[in-house]
Amino acid sequence: MKRTLILVGLLCANCLAFAQKVFEPSTKMHPEWSKPYPSFRIAGNLYYVGTYDLACYLIVTPKGNILINTGLASSAPGIKNSIETLGFKLSDTKILLNTQAHYDHMGAMANIKK
C-alpha cells in the first residue's frame, strides 16, 4: 500500500511539472505579434514597449517601474531593448502586471521576472 501511494505521488508530481510548461502556437498566423516596433512615450510617465501588434506598457515611478504585459515568450529581449532605448533599466521594474492570462499577453513574464 505504501509503495502504491509513493508511486501515485510521483506520477502526480510529474503531471504537475508538465502542466507548468507553456506551449505557444506558431506565430505564422500572427507574424505581427513578434514584429519589432519602436518604443515611445505615450504621455507623462507612460511608455509603449511592446511589439507591432501586442501592447506592453511601462509606467515609470520614483519607487520602481511597472511593466504591464510581456507579449510572447520570445518578446523578452525586445522589451528589454525597448526599455533601454528609452533610457531606463529593466532591473528597475518592480511590479509586473498583465491584462489577461493568455500566452500572447504574459508569455515572457517568467523570463522577465528572472
C-alpha positions as CSV (number, residue, x, y, z in Angstrom):
1,M,0.0,0.0,0.0
2,K,2.8,2.4,0.9
3,R,4.6,1.7,-2.4
4,T,1.4,2.4,-4.3
5,L,0.9,5.7,-2.6
6,I,4.5,6.7,-3.3
7,L,4.1,5.7,-7.0
8,V,0.9,7.7,-7.3
9,G,2.5,10.7,-5.6
10,L,5.4,10.6,-8.1
11,L,3.1,10.3,-11.1
12,C,1.1,13.3,-9.8
13,A,4.2,15.4,-9.3
14,N,5.3,14.6,-12.8
15,C,2.0,15.8,-14.2
16,L,2.1,19.0,-12.2
17,A,5.6,19.8,-13.5
18,F,4.4,19.1,-17.1
19,A,1.4,21.4,-16.6
20,Q,3.8,24.4,-15.9
21,K,5.3,24.3,-19.4
22,V,3.9,26.9,-21.9
23,F,3.4,25.7,-25.5
24,E,2.9,28.7,-27.7
25,P,1.2,28.2,-31.1
26,S,3.2,29.1,-34.1
27,T,3.3,32.9,-34.9
28,K,2.8,32.1,-38.6
29,M,-0.8,33.0,-38.2
30,H,0.1,36.4,-36.5
31,P,3.6,37.4,-37.6
32,E,2.9,41.0,-36.4
33,W,2.8,39.7,-32.8
34,S,6.6,39.3,-32.9
35,K,7.4,42.1,-35.3
36,P,9.5,44.8,-33.6
37,Y,8.0,48.2,-33.0
38,P,9.8,51.4,-31.8
39,S,9.2,52.2,-28.2
40,F,7.8,55.7,-27.4
41,R,6.4,57.9,-24.7
42,I,2.6,57.9,-24.7
43,A,2.0,60.6,-22.1
44,G,3.6,61.6,-18.8
45,N,5.4,58.6,-17.3
46,L,3.6,56.0,-19.6
47,Y,5.6,54.4,-22.4
48,Y,4.9,51.8,-25.1
49,V,7.4,49.0,-25.1
50,G,5.5,46.2,-27.0
51,T,5.7,44.7,-30.4
52,Y,3.9,45.8,-33.6
53,D,0.6,44.2,-32.5
54,L,1.0,43.2,-28.9
55,A,0.9,46.1,-26.4
56,C,3.2,46.2,-23.4
57,Y,3.4,49.3,-21.3
58,L,6.0,50.7,-18.9
59,I,5.0,53.1,-16.1
60,V,8.0,54.9,-14.7
61,T,7.9,55.9,-11.0
62,P,10.5,57.0,-8.5
63,K,9.9,53.9,-6.4
64,G,10.3,51.5,-9.3
65,N,8.8,50.9,-12.7
66,I,5.7,48.9,-13.6
67,L,5.5,46.7,-16.7
68,I,2.1,45.8,-18.0
69,N,2.0,42.7,-20.2
70,T,5.0,41.0,-21.8
71,G,3.7,39.6,-25.0
72,L,5.0,36.2,-26.3
73,A,7.8,34.3,-24.6
74,S,10.1,35.4,-27.4
75,S,9.4,39.1,-26.6
76,A,11.6,39.4,-23.6
77,P,14.8,40.6,-25.4
78,G,12.7,43.1,-27.4
79,I,11.0,44.5,-24.3
80,K,14.4,44.8,-22.6
81,N,15.8,46.6,-25.6
82,S,12.7,48.9,-25.8
83,I,13.1,49.9,-22.1
84,E,16.8,50.6,-22.5
85,T,16.3,52.6,-25.7
86,L,14.0,54.9,-23.7
87,G,16.8,55.3,-21.2
88,F,15.5,53.1,-18.4
89,K,16.7,49.8,-16.9
90,L,14.7,46.6,-16.9
91,S,16.2,45.9,-13.5
92,D,14.3,49.0,-12.2
93,T,11.0,47.2,-12.9
94,K,9.5,46.3,-9.5
95,I,5.9,45.3,-10.5
96,L,4.8,43.0,-13.3
97,L,1.1,43.1,-14.3
98,N,-0.9,41.5,-17.0
99,T,-4.3,42.3,-18.5
100,Q,-5.2,38.7,-19.1
101,A,-3.5,35.3,-18.6
102,H,-3.1,34.3,-22.3
103,Y,0.2,33.4,-23.8
104,D,0.2,36.5,-26.0
105,H,-0.1,38.8,-23.0
106,M,2.2,37.2,-20.5
107,G,4.4,34.7,-22.3
108,A,7.6,36.4,-21.3
109,M,6.5,37.1,-17.7
110,A,8.7,34.4,-16.1
111,N,11.7,35.3,-18.1
112,I,11.5,39.0,-17.4
113,K,10.9,38.2,-13.7
114,K,14.2,36.4,-13.5
